[in-house]
Amino acid sequence: MALWVQMAFLLASIMTSVVRGRVEKVLSPECRQSLYKVTTPNGLEHNSLRFICQYYNKKPRYLTLYNTVDHIPVYSAYVFKRSNGEKCVDIPWMYEPHLSTSSDTVEMEPFAQHYMNLNFEDTQAVLDDYMNAILYECCTLNPDEHQDDPDDKASTYTLTNVVPVVSNFNSRIWNKQEHLIRMRLNNYCHGKAHIVTGSSGKTIHHDKVNRSAVPTYLWSAYCCVDYDHNTPYDERYKFPSFAHYGLNEKETKEVVELSVQKLKAFLKKTNFVGQNFQIFVDDCVPPALSRT
């Protein structure tokens, strides 16, 4: 191997270890554990997107792709943990100091009382964005209901994991679907389940200073290749993968459930994605099934 190639590999390795808990251009191996086959969704193209390895209490918890212009995540990718659905209490909302500053911390931090003096609101959402949004509320893409460990639950309370959604849609439609997915994976997924939940469509800004954008749609897809093959048919066809999306409006009656392949086709019409857009490697179809 040429010397310059060896040096390039060494430099990449050093960069990965240094930026492990910050905004990452070269994703660290530990942060890739949130991803199916340690591979990010591809085909997302925009110069304002940044990967965030979401650290909490000295451990990486999940991965977020964040839009620093619209101040909302494009998606959060995480490993589902079987849980009873219990919600966190008394967890303060947090921010990512490494997203726009030279902070040495590798972890999300709670908002300080005078946080506006910290000069990071140019690249991420802040508490005032949601306090002044009468029609919208925080919706976590990685919900605490899909986690079991208290620290994993707490780590979902960062505004880089949040999009603004219509209150009625969040409480009446989207939360109900999160609960349904939790029960489905609790009951029928034997192994590890990977979930990617995102926002898409034309976005609008909900105040006069163009702060956090409001997505048109929320979407989510899961992948569990080790599942119970004796699952009742009305649930079995939703394995090893399935997906859903919902229109972020007050009048929305239900989410649309569909295959991962059909979700991909839908998102290509509503998002800044390329023709090579893919959520999971091979759409989460195991090789044995793809040959049949």
ABEGO torsion letter per residue (X at the ends): XBAAAAAAAAAAAAAAAAAAABBBABBBAAAAAABBGGBBBBGBBBAABBBBBBBBGGBBABBBBBBAAAGBBABBBBBBBBBAGBBBBGBBBBBBAAAABABABABBBBBBABAAAAGAAAABBBAAAAAABAABBBBBABBAAABABAAAAAAABBAAABBBBBAAAAAAAAAAAAAAAAAAAAAABABBBBBBBBBBEBBBBABAAGBBBBBABBBBBBBBABBBAABBAAAAAAOABBBBBBBBBAABABBBBBBAAAAAAAAAAABBBBAABBABBGGGBBAAAAAX
